[in-house]
């Protein structure tokens, strides 16, 4: 019996070290759920290890069932959790993807200077609210094809769709094209038939040349 107990303790210690190594390897700021470690141990064992690492101050719980490896400041202590990383961890748990909302995508693409005031993302999964400490992060339902696999391809269409047909001109299209790699253009081309909006489908075709 003592041998079995000793073996289980050693096994849990080994798994705990593997989990710590994975967390360190992802870098500070990474957010995760127990599912990110289920290749290393059972859900129950992973949960126990994450609980212990939280108690040790190595990681922290930042949302329901979500933890992060906090970024640290030399004098101010831990930084607040990154909302996008937390939302991404939630999406990863269910096998979904998240992308910037239309206004955020348009800003990042340089198509507008307006900065969204609210923290929100688009998800290919179920829309929901994710509480990250005192901030509520909204995950909206995706309106573009879920079959898009390249983040930049999705973001480009999201940005143009947000601007609308009255504001998208050749200058906007050219600006967007500068961000796209051949693989992004191919992703858009392969999904043209799934774009429901006729005007956006026409614009998307111009992004594939």
N, C-alpha and C positions, 0 to 999 in steps of 0.2 A: 504493500500500500504506500509506504514511504517513497519507494522508487517512482511510483506513478505520480505522486504529488510533486516530487522534485522535477520529474520530466516535464510536467505541465507548467511549472513555474519557469523553467528554462525556455520552454517553447513560447510562452507569453512574453518573456523578456526579449527573445529574438524577434518576435513579431513587432513588439513595441519599437525596437530599434529600427526595423525596416520601415515602419510607418514614419518615425522621426526623420529618417534619411530621405524618404520621399518628400516630406513636407519641406525640409531644408533645400532639397534639390529644386523645388518649384520656386523658391525664393520668398522673401518677406512680402506680405500683401496677398498671398494666395489664399483663396477661400475654398472650402471643401466640405463634403458631407461624408458620413461613414461609407457610402457606396463607392467612393474613390479608393477604398482599401479592401474591398471584398475579395480581391484576388489574393490577399495575404492571410485572411482569417475570416471566421464567421461574423455575421452581423453583431451578435452579442459580444464576442471578444473585442471586435473593433470598437464598439461602443464603450466598453470598460476601459480600454486603453486611452481613447480620446478623453474620457472623463478624468482619467488620472493625469494625463498631460495638461488638461485645463487646470486642475488643482495645483499642479506644479508651476503654472504660469508660463509654460512653454507655448501654449496656444490659448485662444479664448473663444467662447461661444458668442457669436454676433447676431444670430437670428435663430429661429426655431430649427433645430437640427443642423445648423450650419456653423462652422468654426473658421477661424483664420489664423495665419501665422503673422502676427502684427508687425507692421513697420515701426521702427523706433526712431525717436529724435534724441540726440545726445543730452538735451537739457529739458525737453518738454515731455518725455516719456513716449508712450504708445500713440501712434496716429489713429484717427478714427478708421473703421473698416471701409474698404473701397466698395461702393454700392454696386458697380458693374461686376466685380469679382464675386460678390455674394449672389447676385442675380444669376450669374453664369453657373455657379455651383448648384443652385436650385434647378436650373434648366438641365444641367448635366445629369442630375439625379433621376430625371424622368426621360432622359434621352432626347431632349429638345435642344433648340438653339435659340439664342437671343441676339438681337441686332439693335442698333440705335434707332430711335424713332425718327420720323421724317424730318422734323426741325433740327434735330441733332446731326443727322446725316448730311443735311444741306449745309449746315455750318462747317462740318469737318471737311466737306468737299470744296469749301470755299465759294459756295454758290450764294451764301447769305452771311451777313455779319451778326444776325440775331442769335443770341444764346438762350436756349430754353431755360426757363426758371425752375421747372419741376424735373425731378429725377424719374425718368421712365424709359422703358425699353419695349421692344416688340418681341414676342415669343412665338415660336412655331407650335407651342403646346397650349395648355389651358391658361387663359388670362387669370391673373391673380394679383394680390398685393403682398409684397414681402416687406416685413418690418425689419429694418436694419437699425438697431438701437432706437433713436427717436425720429428716424426718417422712414417714411413709407415709400417704398419703391413700387411703382406700378408696372406690371407686365401686360401689355396690350396684345390683342389677337393679331397675328400676322395677316396682311391682306395680299401679299405677294406670294408667288408659288413656293411651297415648302421644299420643292425639289431643287431649288437653288442651293448650291453647296459652297460657293465662294463668298466669304463675308463682304469683300469689296464690291462684288457684282450685286449683292443684295442691297448694300448701302447706296450704291449709285442709283438704282431704280427707286429706292425709298426716298432719296433726296429729291429726285425729279418729280416723283408722284406727289410729294408734299408741296412743291412749288405750283404744280397745276399747269394745264395747257396754255393758259393766258400769259404765263411768265417764263416758260421754257423756250428759249430761242437758240440759234446756232452757237452763240457765245457760251451759253450754259452747257450745251452738249460738248463743245470742244474742251471746256474746263473739266468736265466729268471724264472725258476720254483720257486725259492726261494721267488720271489715277489708275486706269485699268491696264492690267497685263493681258497678254494673249489668252491665258487660262480663264480670266474673268470674262472676257468677251465671248469665249466659247461657252461658258456656263450660261450667259444670257441668251446666246443663240439657241442652245439646246432647250431652253425653257420658254421661248417666244410663244409657243402655242398655249401655254398655261396662263399667260398674262390676260386677265379679264378685261382690263380697260383698253379699248381700241386705240386711243391716242397715245397711251403709254407704250403699247406694243409697237406703234410706229416709231416712237422715239428710241425704244430699245433696239430696234433693227439698225438704227444709225450708230449704235454703240458697238455693233459687232463687226464693222468694216475695218 
